[in-house]
């Protein structure tokens, strides 16, 4: 679906076709011998032009309000409560179908398919206004038909048939045009930005302003860092730098469609110990919770570092804002995700756990300090994971006084390995977070999480 207003137009056109589809299904069933015709809504014929105008207006308004009552509110509320998509979809379909039982049994199949299509369209696009407009227009035409039918049945039938034909034709042509334009714009954007899959740009690197002492480059559309001489000292960001992002309340996320994002699993993996996997997993999870998402952390490390962290925080009366569960191979296989995000903390030196995490993860994060011994094991990890699932290296313990990070980032750039643009600065205090509810912004995990959400 195209972005911005093009996506809204495409959604409106598709919704218009869905409304016409409902009538086509019911009409086809009525043509079957032995099946009854659908009931008519007990309209009260308007007695004056003013009453007729109000009748049309009221019908259009009721169509728009219906989208709120039987679609937007149930979907947002059930999703925010953690229910699974099948439950949400069934609820929305049954609620809308029950809203129209007055048409009789013959109309139920058409209304079921119609309700399912609209629910899927809303869930896929998170756009409700195009559905408002499509429903209001459909009801406006239907009510106008009833008004004219009271005075001239033949003219009303002609108007309805012509309107349905024109709407179907225009919506189909408009939807095809929107898809073609969206595809052309997407192709042009990929060519200009060098996203993966564009051969002409596959090895292009474009230098952008410095971040944290290292010039930032984009390799094949993936944020990486490249070496251009010596790096400058690390400069911490302040709110005035324009890089801080405002935290968005959960309700705003829901209405904007972000809470409706399909559930994702992120695994934090490195075959070397002591690189900050648990810290990264828990600070990312904390920031996701701060943004209004539900999170479950699966602690697959036999040392139970994340579990201990959560236990100490709980005993101190300041529990973490998400659940931490001890996990192993068996529990991972039977795990049923209910939270928006699952973050897996893995142990070092256990390739079998890495393999298990890769099988269920949507994205792999490989945190590593830039030292030689650390990056050597990071390469081993990337070689295992990158061919199976999107993998991004996270540079941690960055010290702008050395060239280690710039050298390693340059090597990532040359080999086309994805890297987060955000780097985690070296800090003594980050090692003292165990058992506390950390502030991700103090260590740039707020920026990292925003980047993670963009990647996902």
C-alpha positions as a Markdown table, in Angstrom:
| # | Residue | x | y | z |
|---|---|---|---|---|
| 1 | Unk | 0.0 | 0.0 | 0.0 |
| 2 | Unk | 1.5 | 3.4 | -0.9 |
| 3 | Unk | 2.4 | 5.8 | 1.9 |
| 4 | Unk | 0.7 | 9.1 | 2.8 |
| 5 | Unk | -2.2 | 10.4 | 1.0 |
| 6 | Unk | -1.7 | 8.0 | -1.9 |
| 7 | Unk | -2.3 | 5.1 | 0.6 |
| 8 | Unk | -5.5 | 6.8 | 1.9 |
| 9 | Unk | -6.8 | 7.2 | -1.7 |
| 10 | Unk | -6.0 | 3.6 | -2.5 |
| 11 | Unk | -7.7 | 2.5 | 0.7 |
| 12 | Unk | -10.8 | 4.6 | -0.1 |
| 13 | Unk | -11.0 | 3.1 | -3.6 |
| 14 | Unk | -10.6 | -0.4 | -2.4 |
| 15 | Unk | -13.3 | 0.1 | 0.3 |
| 16 | Unk | -15.6 | 1.5 | -2.3 |
| 17 | Unk | -15.2 | -1.7 | -4.3 |
| 18 | Unk | -15.8 | -3.8 | -1.2 |
| 19 | Unk | -19.1 | -2.0 | -0.6 |
| 20 | Unk | -20.2 | -2.8 | -4.1 |
| 21 | Unk | -19.1 | -6.4 | -3.7 |
| 22 | Unk | -21.6 | -6.8 | -0.8 |
| 23 | Unk | -24.5 | -5.9 | -3.0 |
| 24 | Unk | -23.3 | -8.1 | -5.8 |
| 25 | Unk | -23.2 | -11.2 | -3.5 |
| 26 | Unk | -26.6 | -10.6 | -2.1 |
| 27 | Unk | -28.1 | -10.0 | -5.6 |
| 28 | Unk | -26.6 | -13.2 | -6.8 |
| 29 | Unk | -28.1 | -15.1 | -3.9 |
| 30 | Unk | -31.5 | -13.6 | -4.5 |
| 31 | Unk | -31.4 | -14.9 | -8.1 |
| 32 | Unk | -31.2 | -18.5 | -6.8 |
| 33 | Unk | -34.7 | -20.1 | -7.1 |
| 34 | Unk | -36.3 | -20.8 | -3.7 |
| 35 | Unk | -34.2 | -18.3 | -1.7 |
| 36 | Unk | -36.1 | -15.3 | -0.3 |
| 37 | Unk | -35.3 | -11.7 | -1.1 |
| 38 | Unk | -33.5 | -9.6 | 1.5 |
| 39 | Unk | -35.6 | -7.4 | 3.8 |
| 40 | Unk | -35.7 | -3.7 | 3.4 |
| 41 | Unk | -34.8 | -1.4 | 6.2 |
| 42 | Unk | -38.1 | 0.1 | 7.6 |
| 43 | Unk | -37.3 | 3.6 | 6.3 |
| 44 | Unk | -39.8 | 6.4 | 7.1 |
| 45 | Unk | -40.5 | 8.1 | 3.8 |
| 46 | Unk | -39.5 | 11.8 | 4.1 |
| 47 | Unk | -42.5 | 14.1 | 3.7 |
| 48 | Unk | -40.8 | 17.2 | 2.6 |
| 49 | Unk | -37.6 | 18.3 | 0.8 |
| 50 | Unk | -36.1 | 19.4 | 4.2 |
| 51 | Unk | -36.9 | 16.0 | 5.7 |
| 52 | Unk | -35.4 | 14.3 | 2.6 |
| 53 | Unk | -32.2 | 16.2 | 2.9 |
| 54 | Unk | -31.9 | 15.4 | 6.6 |
| 55 | Unk | -32.7 | 11.7 | 5.8 |
| 56 | Unk | -29.7 | 11.5 | 3.4 |
| 57 | Unk | -27.4 | 13.4 | 5.8 |
| 58 | Unk | -28.4 | 11.1 | 8.8 |
| 59 | Unk | -27.8 | 8.0 | 6.7 |
| 60 | Unk | -24.3 | 9.2 | 5.6 |
| 61 | Unk | -23.4 | 10.1 | 9.2 |
| 62 | Unk | -24.6 | 6.7 | 10.5 |
| 63 | Unk | -22.3 | 5.0 | 8.0 |
| 64 | Unk | -19.3 | 6.9 | 9.3 |
| 65 | Unk | -20.2 | 6.3 | 12.9 |
| 66 | Unk | -20.6 | 2.6 | 12.2 |
| 67 | Unk | -16.9 | 2.3 | 11.3 |
| 68 | Unk | -16.0 | 3.7 | 14.7 |
| 69 | Unk | -18.4 | 1.4 | 16.7 |
| 70 | Unk | -17.9 | -1.9 | 14.9 |
| 71 | Unk | -14.4 | -1.6 | 13.6 |
| 72 | Unk | -12.0 | 1.0 | 15.0 |
| 73 | Unk | -12.8 | 0.8 | 18.7 |
| 74 | Unk | -13.0 | -3.0 | 18.9 |
| 75 | Unk | -9.8 | -3.5 | 17.0 |
| 76 | Unk | -7.8 | -0.9 | 18.9 |
| 77 | Unk | -9.1 | -2.0 | 22.3 |
| 78 | Unk | -8.7 | -5.7 | 21.8 |
| 79 | Unk | -5.2 | -5.2 | 20.3 |
| 80 | Unk | -4.1 | -3.0 | 23.2 |
| 81 | Unk | -5.4 | -5.6 | 25.6 |
| 82 | Unk | -3.1 | -8.2 | 24.0 |
| 83 | Unk | -5.6 | -10.4 | 22.2 |
| 84 | Unk | -4.5 | -12.3 | 19.1 |
| 85 | Unk | -5.4 | -11.2 | 15.6 |
| 86 | Unk | -7.8 | -14.1 | 14.8 |
| 87 | Unk | -9.8 | -13.2 | 17.9 |
| 88 | Unk | -9.9 | -9.5 | 16.9 |
| 89 | Unk | -10.8 | -10.3 | 13.3 |
| 90 | Unk | -13.7 | -12.7 | 14.3 |
| 91 | Unk | -15.0 | -10.1 | 16.8 |
| 92 | Unk | -15.0 | -7.3 | 14.2 |
| 93 | Unk | -16.7 | -9.5 | 11.6 |
| 94 | Unk | -19.4 | -10.8 | 13.9 |
| 95 | Unk | -20.1 | -7.4 | 15.4 |
| 96 | Unk | -20.6 | -5.8 | 12.0 |
| 97 | Unk | -22.7 | -8.7 | 10.7 |
| 98 | Unk | -24.9 | -8.6 | 13.8 |
| 99 | Unk | -25.4 | -4.9 | 13.1 |
| 100 | Unk | -27.2 | -5.7 | 9.8 |
| 101 | Unk | -29.4 | -8.8 | 10.7 |
| 102 | Unk | -32.5 | -6.7 | 9.8 |
| 103 | Unk | -31.7 | -7.5 | 6.1 |
| 104 | Unk | -32.6 | -11.2 | 6.7 |
| 105 | Unk | -30.7 | -14.5 | 6.4 |
| 106 | Unk | -30.2 | -14.1 | 2.6 |
| 107 | Unk | -27.9 | -11.1 | 3.2 |
| 108 | Unk | -25.7 | -12.7 | 5.9 |
| 109 | Unk | -23.1 | -14.3 | 3.5 |
| 110 | Unk | -22.6 | -11.0 | 1.8 |
| 111 | Unk | -22.3 | -9.1 | 5.0 |
| 112 | Unk | -19.8 | -11.7 | 6.5 |
| 113 | Unk | -17.5 | -11.3 | 3.4 |
| 114 | Unk | -18.0 | -7.6 | 3.4 |
| 115 | Unk | -17.2 | -7.3 | 7.1 |
| 116 | Unk | -14.1 | -9.6 | 6.8 |
| 117 | Unk | -12.8 | -7.6 | 3.9 |
| 118 | Unk | -13.2 | -4.2 | 5.6 |
| 119 | Unk | -11.6 | -5.5 | 8.9 |
| 120 | Unk | -8.6 | -6.9 | 6.9 |
| 121 | Unk | -8.3 | -3.6 | 5.1 |
| 122 | Unk | -8.3 | -1.6 | 8.3 |
| 123 | Unk | -5.8 | -3.9 | 10.0 |
| 124 | Unk | -3.5 | -3.8 | 7.0 |
| 125 | Unk | -3.6 | -0.1 | 6.5 |
| 126 | Unk | -4.5 | 1.4 | 10.0 |
| 127 | Unk | -6.5 | 4.0 | 8.1 |
| 128 | Unk | -10.1 | 4.6 | 9.2 |
| 129 | Unk | -10.9 | 7.9 | 7.4 |
| 130 | Unk | -11.0 | 6.4 | 3.9 |
| 131 | Unk | -13.5 | 3.8 | 5.3 |
| 132 | Unk | -15.6 | 6.7 | 6.8 |
| 133 | Unk | -15.8 | 8.3 | 3.4 |
| 134 | Unk | -16.6 | 5.1 | 1.5 |
| 135 | Unk | -19.3 | 4.1 | 3.9 |
| 136 | Unk | -20.8 | 7.6 | 4.0 |
| 137 | Unk | -20.9 | 7.8 | 0.2 |
| 138 | Unk | -22.5 | 4.3 | -0.1 |
| 139 | Unk | -25.2 | 5.2 | 2.4 |
| 140 | Unk | -25.8 | 8.6 | 0.7 |
| 141 | Unk | -26.5 | 6.9 | -2.6 |
| 142 | Unk | -28.7 | 4.3 | -1.0 |
| 143 | Unk | -30.8 | 6.9 | 0.9 |
| 144 | Unk | -31.0 | 9.1 | -2.1 |
| 145 | Unk | -32.4 | 6.0 | -4.0 |
| 146 | Unk | -35.1 | 5.6 | -1.4 |
| 147 | Unk | -36.1 | 9.3 | -1.5 |
| 148 | Unk | -36.4 | 9.2 | -5.3 |
| 149 | Unk | -38.1 | 5.8 | -5.2 |
| 150 | Unk | -41.0 | 7.2 | -3.3 |
| 151 | Unk | -41.8 | 9.6 | -6.2 |
| 152 | Unk | -40.5 | 7.8 | -9.3 |
| 153 | Unk | -39.4 | 4.1 | -8.9 |
| 154 | Unk | -38.2 | 3.8 | -12.4 |
| 155 | Unk | -35.9 | 6.9 | -12.1 |
| 156 | Unk | -34.6 | 5.6 | -8.7 |
| 157 | Unk | -33.7 | 2.2 | -10.2 |
| 158 | Unk | -31.9 | 3.9 | -13.1 |
| 159 | Unk | -30.0 | 6.1 | -10.7 |
| 160 | Unk | -28.9 | 3.2 | -8.4 |
| 161 | Unk | -27.7 | 1.1 | -11.3 |
| 162 | Unk | -25.8 | 4.0 | -12.9 |
| 163 | Unk | -24.2 | 5.0 | -9.6 |
| 164 | Unk | -23.1 | 1.5 | -8.8 |
| 165 | Unk | -21.6 | 1.0 | -12.3 |
| 166 | Unk | -19.8 | 4.4 | -12.3 |
| 167 | Unk | -18.5 | 3.8 | -8.7 |
| 168 | Unk | -17.2 | 0.3 | -9.6 |
| 169 | Unk | -15.6 | 1.5 | -12.8 |
| 170 | Unk | -14.0 | 4.6 | -11.2 |
| 171 | Unk | -12.8 | 2.7 | -8.1 |
| 172 | Unk | -11.2 | -0.1 | -10.1 |
| 173 | Unk | -9.5 | 2.3 | -12.5 |
| 174 | Unk | -8.4 | 4.5 | -9.6 |
| 175 | Unk | -7.1 | 1.6 | -7.6 |
| 176 | Unk | -5.0 | 0.3 | -10.5 |
| 177 | Unk | -3.6 | 3.7 | -11.1 |
| 178 | Unk | -2.8 | 4.2 | -7.4 |
| 179 | Unk | -1.0 | 0.8 | -7.4 |
| 180 | Unk | 1.0 | 1.7 | -10.6 |
| 181 | Unk | 1.9 | 5.1 | -9.2 |
| 182 | Unk | 2.9 | 3.7 | -5.9 |
| 183 | Unk | 5.1 | 1.0 | -7.5 |
| 184 | Unk | 6.8 | 3.6 | -9.7 |
| 185 | Unk | 7.5 | 5.9 | -6.8 |
| 186 | Unk | 8.8 | 3.0 | -4.7 |
| 187 | Unk | 11.1 | 1.9 | -7.5 |
| 188 | Unk | 12.3 | 5.5 | -7.9 |
| 189 | Unk | 12.9 | 5.9 | -4.2 |
| 190 | Unk | 14.9 | 2.6 | -4.0 |
| 191 | Unk | 17.0 | 3.7 | -6.9 |
| 192 | Unk | 17.7 | 7.1 | -5.3 |
| 193 | Unk | 18.4 | 5.8 | -1.8 |
| 194 | Unk | 20.2 | 2.6 | -2.7 |
| 195 | Unk | 18.0 | 0.2 | -0.9 |
| 196 | Unk | 18.8 | -3.5 | -1.0 |
| 197 | Unk | 17.7 | -5.2 | -4.2 |
| 198 | Unk | 18.9 | -2.3 | -6.5 |
| 199 | Unk | 21.9 | -3.7 | -8.2 |
| 200 | Unk | 23.1 | -0.4 | -9.6 |
| 201 | Unk | 23.5 | 0.9 | -6.0 |
| 202 | Unk | 24.5 | -2.3 | -4.3 |
| 203 | Unk | 28.1 | -1.1 | -3.4 |
| 204 | Unk | 27.5 | 2.6 | -3.2 |
| 205 | Unk | 28.5 | 4.5 | 0.0 |
| 206 | Unk | 27.4 | 8.1 | 0.6 |
| 207 | Unk | 29.0 | 10.1 | 3.4 |
| 208 | Unk | 26.7 | 12.0 | 5.7 |
| 209 | Unk | 27.4 | 14.3 | 8.7 |
| 210 | Unk | 29.3 | 12.8 | 11.6 |
| 211 | Unk | 27.7 | 11.0 | 14.4 |
| 212 | Unk | 29.6 | 10.3 | 17.6 |
| 213 | Unk | 33.0 | 10.9 | 16.2 |
| 214 | Unk | 32.5 | 8.7 | 13.2 |
| 215 | Unk | 31.4 | 9.8 | 9.7 |
| 216 | Unk | 28.2 | 7.9 | 9.0 |
| 217 | Unk | 27.7 | 6.2 | 5.7 |
| 218 | Unk | 24.9 | 4.2 | 4.1 |
| 219 | Unk | 25.9 | 1.0 | 2.4 |
| 220 | Unk | 23.2 | -0.5 | 0.2 |
| 221 | Unk | 20.7 | 1.5 | 2.1 |
| 222 | Unk | 21.9 | 0.1 | 5.5 |
| 223 | Unk | 23.2 | 2.6 | 8.1 |
| 224 | Unk | 26.9 | 1.8 | 8.7 |
| 225 | Unk | 29.9 | 3.8 | 9.7 |
| 226 | Unk | 32.9 | 4.2 | 7.5 |
| 227 | Unk | 36.4 | 5.4 | 8.2 |
| 228 | Unk | 37.6 | 8.7 | 6.9 |
| 229 | Unk | 40.9 | 9.4 | 8.6 |
| 230 | Unk | 40.9 | 9.7 | 12.4 |
| 231 | Unk | 37.7 | 9.8 | 14.3 |
| 232 | Unk | 36.9 | 12.8 | 16.5 |
| 233 | Unk | 36.1 | 12.6 | 20.2 |
| 234 | Unk | 32.8 | 11.2 | 21.1 |
| 235 | Unk | 30.1 | 13.9 | 21.7 |
| 236 | Unk | 27.1 | 13.0 | 23.8 |
| 237 | Unk | 23.8 | 14.2 | 22.5 |
| 238 | Unk | 21.8 | 16.7 | 24.4 |
| 239 | Unk | 18.1 | 17.5 | 24.0 |
| 240 | Unk | 19.0 | 20.6 | 22.1 |
| 241 | Unk | 20.7 | 18.5 | 19.4 |
| 242 | Unk | 17.4 | 17.6 | 17.9 |
| 243 | Unk | 18.0 | 13.8 | 18.2 |
| 244 | Unk | 15.7 | 13.1 | 21.1 |
| 245 | Unk | 12.3 | 11.7 | 20.2 |
| 246 | Unk | 9.2 | 12.4 | 22.3 |
| 247 | Unk | 7.7 | 9.4 | 23.9 |
| 248 | Unk | 4.3 | 8.6 | 22.5 |
| 249 | Unk | 1.4 | 7.5 | 24.7 |
| 250 | Unk | 0.0 | 4.0 | 24.1 |
| 251 | Unk | -3.4 | 5.4 | 23.0 |
| 252 | Unk | -1.7 | 7.7 | 20.4 |
| 253 | Unk | 0.3 | 4.7 | 19.1 |
| 254 | Unk | -2.9 | 2.7 | 18.9 |
| 255 | Unk | -4.8 | 5.3 | 16.9 |
| 256 | Unk | -1.8 | 5.8 | 14.7 |
| 257 | Unk | -1.6 | 2.1 | 13.9 |
| 258 | Unk | 1.8 | 1.4 | 15.6 |
| 259 | Unk | 0.3 | -0.8 | 18.3 |
| 260 | Unk | -1.4 | -2.7 | 15.5 |
| 261 | Unk | 2.1 | -3.7 | 14.2 |
| 262 | Unk | 2.4 | -7.5 | 13.9 |
| 263 | Unk | 4.2 | -9.0 | 16.8 |
| 264 | Unk | 8.0 | -9.2 | 16.4 |
| 265 | Unk | 10.7 | -11.3 | 17.9 |
| 266 | Unk | 14.2 | -9.8 | 18.4 |
| 267 | Unk | 17.2 | -12.0 | 19.5 |
| 268 | Unk | 20.3 | -10.5 | 21.0 |
| 269 | Unk | 23.1 | -12.9 | 20.0 |
| 270 | Unk | 26.9 | -13.1 | 20.3 |
| 271 | Unk | 29.0 | -16.2 | 20.7 |
| 272 | Unk | 31.3 | -14.3 | 23.0 |
| 273 | Unk | 30.4 | -13.5 | 26.6 |
| 274 | Unk | 30.8 | -10.2 | 28.4 |
| 275 | Unk | 29.8 | -8.0 | 25.4 |
| 276 | Unk | 26.6 | -6.6 | 27.0 |
| 277 | Unk | 23.9 | -8.8 | 25.5 |
| 278 | Unk | 21.7 | -8.8 | 28.7 |
| 279 | Unk | 22.1 | -5.1 | 29.1 |
| 280 | Unk | 21.2 | -4.4 | 25.5 |
| 281 | Unk | 18.2 | -6.8 | 25.7 |
| 282 | Unk | 16.8 | -5.2 | 28.9 |
| 283 | Unk | 17.4 | -1.5 | 27.9 |
| 284 | Unk | 15.8 | -2.1 | 24.5 |
| 285 | Unk | 12.8 | -3.8 | 26.2 |
| 286 | Unk | 12.5 | -0.9 | 28.7 |
| 287 | Unk | 12.4 | 1.6 | 25.9 |
| 288 | Unk | 9.8 | -0.4 | 24.0 |
| 289 | Unk | 7.7 | -0.5 | 27.2 |
| 290 | Unk | 8.2 | 3.3 | 27.6 |
| 291 | Unk | 6.7 | 3.7 | 24.0 |
| 292 | Unk | 3.6 | 1.8 | 25.0 |
| 293 | Unk | 4.4 | -1.6 | 23.7 |
| 294 | Unk | 4.0 | -4.9 | 25.6 |
| 295 | Unk | 7.3 | -6.8 | 25.9 |
| 296 | Unk | 8.3 | -10.3 | 27.1 |
| 297 | Unk | 12.0 | -11.1 | 27.6 |
| 298 | Unk | 13.0 | -14.8 | 27.2 |
| 299 | Unk | 16.2 | -15.5 | 29.3 |
| 300 | Unk | 17.9 | -18.4 | 27.5 |
| 301 | Unk | 21.2 | -17.7 | 29.2 |
| 302 | Unk | 22.0 | -20.6 | 31.7 |
| 303 | Unk | 23.5 | -17.9 | 34.0 |
| 304 | Unk | 20.1 | -16.3 | 34.3 |
| 305 | Unk | 21.4 | -12.8 | 34.2 |
| 306 | Unk | 18.2 | -11.2 | 33.0 |
| 307 | Unk | 16.1 | -13.3 | 35.4 |
| 308 | Unk | 18.3 | -12.2 | 38.3 |
| 309 | Unk | 18.0 | -8.5 | 37.2 |
| 310 | Unk | 14.2 | -8.8 | 37.2 |
| 311 | Unk | 14.2 | -10.5 | 40.6 |
| 312 | Unk | 16.4 | -7.9 | 42.3 |
| 313 | Unk | 14.3 | -5.1 | 40.8 |
| 314 | Unk | 11.1 | -6.8 | 42.0 |
| 315 | Unk | 12.5 | -7.3 | 45.5 |
| 316 | Unk | 13.6 | -3.6 | 45.7 |
| 317 | Unk | 10.0 | -2.6 | 45.0 |
| 318 | Unk | 10.7 | -1.2 | 41.5 |
| 319 | Unk | 9.8 | -4.0 | 39.1 |
| 320 | Unk | 10.7 | -3.9 | 35.4 |
| 321 | Unk | 7.9 | -2.8 | 33.1 |
| 322 | Unk | 7.8 | -6.1 | 31.3 |
| 323 | Unk | 7.9 | -9.8 | 32.0 |
| 324 | Unk | 11.2 | -11.8 | 32.1 |
| 325 | Unk | 10.8 | -15.6 | 31.7 |
| 326 | Unk | 13.6 | -18.2 | 32.0 |
| 327 | Unk | 13.6 | -20.2 | 28.8 |
| 328 | Unk | 15.2 | -23.2 | 27.1 |
| 329 | Unk | 14.9 | -25.1 | 23.8 |
| 330 | Unk | 11.7 | -26.9 | 24.9 |
| 331 | Unk | 9.9 | -23.8 | 26.2 |
| 332 | Unk | 11.0 | -21.7 | 23.2 |
| 333 | Unk | 9.4 | -24.3 | 20.8 |
| 334 | Unk | 6.1 | -24.2 | 22.8 |
| 335 | Unk | 6.2 | -20.4 | 23.4 |
| 336 | Unk | 3.0 | -18.6 | 22.2 |
| 337 | Unk | 3.7 | -14.9 | 21.8 |
| 338 | Unk | 1.1 | -12.5 | 23.3 |
| 339 | Unk | 3.2 | -9.4 | 23.7 |
| 340 | Unk | 4.0 | -6.9 | 20.9 |
| 341 | Unk | 7.7 | -7.7 | 21.2 |
| 342 | Unk | 9.6 | -10.7 | 22.4 |
| 343 | Unk | 13.3 | -10.1 | 23.1 |
| 344 | Unk | 15.5 | -13.2 | 23.5 |
| 345 | Unk | 18.7 | -13.0 | 25.6 |
| 346 | Unk | 21.0 | -15.7 | 24.5 |
| 347 | Unk | 24.1 | -17.3 | 26.2 |
| 348 | Unk | 27.6 | -17.3 | 24.8 |
| 349 | Unk | 29.4 | -20.4 | 23.5 |
| 350 | Unk | 26.2 | -22.3 | 22.8 |
| 351 | Unk | 25.6 | -22.4 | 19.0 |
| 352 | Unk | 22.5 | -24.6 | 19.5 |
| 353 | Unk | 20.7 | -21.8 | 21.3 |
| 354 | Unk | 21.7 | -19.4 | 18.6 |
| 355 | Unk | 20.2 | -21.7 | 16.0 |
| 356 | Unk | 17.0 | -22.0 | 18.0 |
| 357 | Unk | 16.8 | -18.2 | 18.4 |
| 358 | Unk | 17.4 | -17.7 | 14.7 |
| 359 | Unk | 14.5 | -19.9 | 13.8 |
| 360 | Unk | 12.0 | -17.8 | 15.6 |
| 361 | Unk | 13.5 | -14.3 | 15.3 |
| 362 | Unk | 12.5 | -11.5 | 12.9 |
| 363 | Unk | 15.8 | -9.7 | 13.5 |
| 364 | Unk | 19.2 | -10.5 | 15.2 |
| 365 | Unk | 21.2 | -7.9 | 17.1 |
| 366 | Unk | 24.9 | -8.6 | 17.6 |
| 367 | Unk | 26.3 | -6.3 | 20.2 |
| 368 | Unk | 30.0 | -6.1 | 20.3 |
| 369 | Unk | 32.7 | -3.8 | 21.6 |
| 370 | Unk | 35.2 | -2.7 | 18.9 |
| 371 | Unk | 38.2 | -4.6 | 20.3 |
| 372 | Unk | 39.9 | -7.3 | 18.2 |
| 373 | Unk | 39.0 | -10.3 | 20.3 |
| 374 | Unk | 35.4 | -9.1 | 20.5 |
| 375 | Unk | 34.9 | -8.3 | 16.8 |
| 376 | Unk | 36.5 | -11.7 | 15.8 |
| 377 | Unk | 33.6 | -13.5 | 17.6 |
| 378 | Unk | 31.1 | -11.0 | 16.3 |
| 379 | Unk | 32.1 | -12.0 | 12.8 |
| 380 | Unk | 31.6 | -15.7 | 13.7 |
| 381 | Unk | 28.1 | -14.9 | 14.9 |
| 382 | Unk | 27.2 | -12.8 | 11.9 |
| 383 | Unk | 28.3 | -15.6 | 9.6 |
| 384 | Unk | 25.9 | -18.0 | 11.3 |
| 385 | Unk | 22.9 | -15.6 | 11.4 |
| 386 | Unk | 23.0 | -13.2 | 8.5 |
| 387 | Unk | 22.2 | -15.8 | 5.8 |
| 388 | Unk | 19.0 | -16.8 | 7.7 |
| 389 | Unk | 17.5 | -13.6 | 9.2 |
| 390 | Unk | 18.3 | -9.9 | 9.0 |
| 391 | Unk | 21.3 | -9.2 | 11.3 |
| 392 | Unk | 22.5 | -5.9 | 12.6 |
| 393 | Unk | 25.7 | -5.3 | 14.5 |
| 394 | Unk | 25.5 | -2.9 | 17.5 |
| 395 | Unk | 28.7 | -1.2 | 18.4 |
| 396 | Unk | 28.9 | -0.8 | 22.2 |
| 397 | Unk | 31.5 | 0.6 | 24.6 |
| 398 | Unk | 32.5 | 3.1 | 21.9 |
| 399 | Unk | 35.5 | 5.3 | 22.8 |
| 400 | Unk | 36.0 | 8.1 | 20.4 |
| 401 | Unk | 39.7 | 8.4 | 21.5 |
| 402 | Unk | 40.6 | 5.2 | 19.5 |
| 403 | Unk | 40.2 | 4.1 | 15.9 |
| 404 | Unk | 39.0 | 0.6 | 16.7 |
| 405 | Unk | 35.3 | 1.3 | 16.2 |
| 406 | Unk | 35.9 | 3.2 | 12.9 |
| 407 | Unk | 38.2 | 0.4 | 11.6 |
| 408 | Unk | 35.6 | -2.3 | 12.4 |
| 409 | Unk | 32.7 | -0.2 | 11.0 |
| 410 | Unk | 34.7 | 0.3 | 7.8 |
| 411 | Unk | 35.1 | -3.4 | 7.5 |
| 412 | Unk | 31.4 | -3.9 | 8.1 |
| 413 | Unk | 30.8 | -1.4 | 5.3 |
| 414 | Unk | 33.2 | -3.2 | 2.9 |
| 415 | Unk | 31.4 | -6.5 | 3.5 |
| 416 | Unk | 27.9 | -5.1 | 3.3 |
| 417 | Unk | 27.0 | -6.1 | 6.9 |
| 418 | Unk | 24.2 | -4.1 | 8.5 |
| 419 | Unk | 25.0 | -1.9 | 11.4 |
| 420 | Unk | 22.9 | 0.3 | 13.6 |
| 421 | Unk | 23.9 | 4.0 | 13.1 |
| 422 | Unk | 23.5 | 4.5 | 16.9 |
| 423 | Unk | 26.5 | 3.5 | 18.9 |
| 424 | Unk | 26.5 | 2.9 | 22.6 |
| 425 | Unk | 29.2 | 5.0 | 24.4 |
| 426 | Unk | 31.6 | 3.5 | 26.9 |
| 427 | Unk | 30.4 | 4.1 | 30.4 |
| 428 | Unk | 31.2 | 2.9 | 33.8 |
| 429 | Unk | 27.7 | 3.5 | 35.1 |
| 430 | Unk | 26.1 | 1.2 | 32.6 |
| 431 | Unk | 27.7 | -1.7 | 34.4 |
| 432 | Unk | 25.9 | -0.7 | 37.6 |
| 433 | Unk | 22.3 | -1.0 | 36.2 |
| 434 | Unk | 21.7 | -4.5 | 37.3 |
| 435 | Unk | 18.6 | -4.8 | 39.4 |
| 436 | Unk | 17.3 | -1.4 | 38.5 |
| 437 | Unk | 14.8 | 0.1 | 36.1 |
| 438 | Unk | 17.2 | 1.8 | 33.7 |
| 439 | Unk | 16.8 | 5.1 | 31.8 |
| 440 | Unk | 17.5 | 4.1 | 28.2 |
| 441 | Unk | 18.1 | 7.7 | 27.1 |
| 442 | Unk | 21.2 | 8.0 | 29.3 |
| 443 | Unk | 23.0 | 5.4 | 27.2 |
| 444 | Unk | 21.4 | 6.2 | 23.8 |
| 445 | Unk | 19.2 | 3.1 | 23.8 |
| 446 | Unk | 16.2 | 5.4 | 23.1 |
| 447 | Unk | 17.8 | 6.3 | 19.7 |
| 448 | Unk | 18.7 | 2.7 | 19.1 |
| 449 | Unk | 15.2 | 1.5 | 19.8 |
| 450 | Unk | 13.8 | 4.1 | 17.4 |
| 451 | Unk | 16.2 | 2.8 | 14.8 |
| 452 | Unk | 15.2 | -0.7 | 15.6 |
| 453 | Unk | 11.5 | 0.0 | 15.0 |
| 454 | Unk | 12.3 | 1.6 | 11.7 |
| 455 | Unk | 14.2 | -1.5 | 10.6 |
| 456 | Unk | 11.4 | -3.8 | 11.7 |
